[in-house]
Amino acid sequence: MSADSMLALNTYDPASAAVADPTIRGLIERRQRIFGAAVPLFYEDPVHITRAEGVWLYDHEGRAYLDAYNNVPSVGHCHPRVVDAVARQAAQLNTHTRYLSEVVYAYAERLLATFPEALSNLLFTSSGTESVDLALRMARYHTGGAGFIVTRFAYHGHSTAVAEITPAFGPGVPLGVHVRTVPAPPPGRSGEDVSQSFAAGIEQAIADLRRHGIRFAGAIFDSIFSSDGLYADPPGFLRAAAETVRRHGGVYIADEVQPGFGRTGAGMWGFSRHGITPDLVVMGKPMGNGMPIAAVVARPELMASFSERSGYFNTFGGNTVCCAAASAVLDVLRDERLIERSAQVGQYLKDGFERLQRADARIGDVRGAGLYLGVEIVDQAGAPDTREALRLVNGLRQRRILVSTCAAAGNVLKIRPPLPFSTEHCDLLLDAAGQLLAAG
Ligand SMILES: Cc1ncc(COP(=O)(O)O)c(C=O)c1O
C-alpha cells in the first residue's frame, strides 16, 4: 500500500512500541498472518472491541471507549429496535431477491419518500462500492459517455471500476484514463467564491476530457467531501457544480455514503443542504446500522436507459433481513429525533472546538455539518501538521476516546460519532482534546 493512500492514515505500524498487552500483540500477529499487509489497523496501540452499546465500545478487559468515529452504527451500537427487527425477520424469512416481498417494497417506498419527487426509482445493493459501480454503469448507458470527474482525494470504493475513480488509494492505484480530478472546494477563508471556483474546475476538467476525445458521462461527489478533508460550507455551493455537469450533458451523482441518513443535521441527505436534486444518489454505510444494505436512487429516465441495456440481479442486495433492519433505522431516526439532535449536538461540538481554536494556533480550521466535524491541525506556518494530528488521535485513544484523521495530508481530525451522541459526550471529547493540546 502506498504511504500516500487514505488507507495509510492513522495506521498501526508494526514497529510501534506502544503495544504492551500480550493479547493485543497476539491478535495483531494473527491478523497480519491471515490478511497480509493490505488491511490496515487503526492506532499505534490498536483496540480489541468485543461488545458495544449506544455510543460506547468495550474491549476484552471490559474497558469503555467513547465512540466519536463510527457512522455505520449510526442510530447507536446494537440499537435494541434494530436488533429485534433483524432477529424477527431472520426467524421468518431470508432468501435471495427474486420473489415478491411486502417487507422489501414497504421499506423501499419509505426510503423513496425521503427524496425529491424526481428521484422515484431505486435498486438495492450490499455495499457502497456496489452502488457506486452500478451508478457509473447507469450514467454511462444514459449518456453514451465514459468520462468521469471526481475530487482530488475522493474515496468511492474498491471494485475495479470504482478504484479507477478513487484517487484516495494513492499513486499505487492509477486512475482510469477516462477520469479527471478537480480540487476539493476550498473552505472559502480568503473570501473566494467557493461555488464559482469549484464549478470552474469542473468546466476545465470537461474541456480536458473533450480534448482527449473522451465523451463526458458525469461527476460523482461526496456531498460532504469526507476523504478530501470535509468541506460542507457554504450551503448551496454545489448548485453551480450540478448546473455545469448538466449543461455539458453529464449525470450528477451524489455520493451520500457518508453524509446520508441525517448525519449533517439538515434533513436526510447531504445534497439537500445545497438545494440540488441529483440524477443518481448512492448510499450505504449507516443504512442498516451495520447490516450490509446499500442502494442507488435514480431518476426514472436513468433507470429506463439502464433497463434497455441490462438486467439487474443481486443475490443479497435488499434481502428481507437487511430491509427489516433498515426500516428500523428509519423508525429510530424519526422517534428519537436524531436528525435534529445531530444539528444541535453537532453545533455544540463545533462551538467547543472553535473555543479551543481561539486559544491554540495549532487548530487551523473547524468545519463540517451536524455530527460530522473536521478539525484541521497546522504548524506555526499554517502548513498541515500530520504528526501533531496523529499525536492527538493516539492521545485520545489512550484516554479511550476514538476519532481518526482524513484529508490527503492526514492532518484533519475526523469526528463522526453515532447520532445519539450527547453534549455530555462532547464535553468528554473536548476536555480530553484540550488537555492533550495543553500537554503537547
Ligand atoms: C464516500 C464513500 N463512498 C463509497 C464508499 C464505499 O463504501 P463501501 O465500503 O460500503 O463499499 C465509501 C466507504 O468508505 C465512502 O466513504
PDBQT file of the ligand as one rigid body, heavy atoms in Angstrom, charges set to zero:
ROOT
HETATM    1  C1  LIG A 501     -17.866   8.416   0.217  1.00  0.00    +0.000 C 
HETATM    2  C2  LIG A 501     -17.798   6.925   0.106  1.00  0.00    +0.000 A 
HETATM    3  N1  LIG A 501     -18.296   6.316  -0.974  1.00  0.00    +0.000 NA
HETATM    4  C3  LIG A 501     -18.270   4.985  -1.118  1.00  0.00    +0.000 A 
HETATM    5  C4  LIG A 501     -17.691   4.170  -0.159  1.00  0.00    +0.000 A 
HETATM    6  C5  LIG A 501     -17.636   2.682  -0.359  1.00  0.00    +0.000 C 
HETATM    7  O1  LIG A 501     -18.493   2.033   0.519  1.00  0.00    +0.000 OA
HETATM    8  P1  LIG A 501     -18.246   0.517   0.976  1.00  0.00    +0.000 P 
HETATM    9  O2  LIG A 501     -17.062   0.491   1.866  1.00  0.00    +0.000 OA
HETATM   10  O3  LIG A 501     -19.541   0.141   1.673  1.00  0.00    +0.000 OA
HETATM   11  O4  LIG A 501     -18.068  -0.294  -0.258  1.00  0.00    +0.000 OA
HETATM   12  C6  LIG A 501     -17.150   4.762   0.990  1.00  0.00    +0.000 A 
HETATM   13  C7  LIG A 501     -16.516   3.935   2.039  1.00  0.00    +0.000 C 
HETATM   14  O5  LIG A 501     -15.852   4.388   2.927  1.00  0.00    +0.000 OA
HETATM   15  C8  LIG A 501     -17.201   6.175   1.130  1.00  0.00    +0.000 A 
HETATM   16  O6  LIG A 501     -16.692   6.786   2.202  1.00  0.00    +0.000 OA
ENDROOT
TORSDOF 0
